[in-house]
Amino acid sequence: MNTAEEQRWSALRADVDALAAAPAGLDTVLGQLPQWDSLAVLLVITHAEQTYGRALTGAQVRACRTGRDLVALLS
């Protein structure tokens, strides 16, 4: 894992409760997290807009299988 990827993941975990509440890593399957739901998707979208100026859709976020996929979407 590179430094930029680590920083994006840490920032995302700080803003998204579903990722912070569990010992989630970049290779964690999001669908296996107990709190991964529509609110978590909305928080990822909000994080992307506020932190990176990126406009994401719910479909884009839901298509991510792992934390690594989310970080790649933010890049």
N, C-alpha and C positions, 0 to 999 in steps of 0.2 A: 504494500500500500504506500502510495507516495504522500508527501506532506499536504499537497493541495486537496487530495482525496480525503485525507484524515480531517483536515480543517472543515471541509464541507459536511462531512458526516457528523462531526461534533456539533456544528452549528445547527444542523437539521435535528439532531437528537435533542438539543436544548429547546427547540421550538415545538416539537411534536411529541406530545405526551405518550403516545402509543410506542414510540421508539425509545423513550427515556425510561419508561416503566419496566421494561424487560431488559435482560442482558443481550440486547440486539447488537449484532455486528454487521459488517458489510455483506457477509454471506448468509445472513439470516433470511429465511423465507418469510416474507411479510405476511402472507396469509396464515401463517402459524402463530402469529402474535395475537394474544387474546383481545387486545384493544385496537387491532387494525380494522377500522371501519370507515364509514363515510366522513366522520369528523376528522379522523387522521388524514384522510385524503385532502380534505379542505385545508387542514393546517399545513400540509406540504405545499399546496397551491399558494397559500398566503405567504409562506416562507420564501418560495421562489420569487414571488412578486416583490416582496419587501426587501429581500436581501440581494437578489440578483437582477431585478427588473425583468424577469422572465414571466411571460403569461403561459401558464400550463392549463390543460383541461383535466377534468376528472378521469377521462378515458386514458390519457397519457400516464397519469400516476397509477391508476389501477392496472395498467399493462406491465408495470414494473414488478418483477418477481422477487427481487432481493434488494437489500439496502444499497448494494453496489449499483444496481440498475437506477435507483433513485438519484444517487450521486452523479451518475453519467447523464441523466436527464437534466440536471442542474448545470452541467458544464457547457 
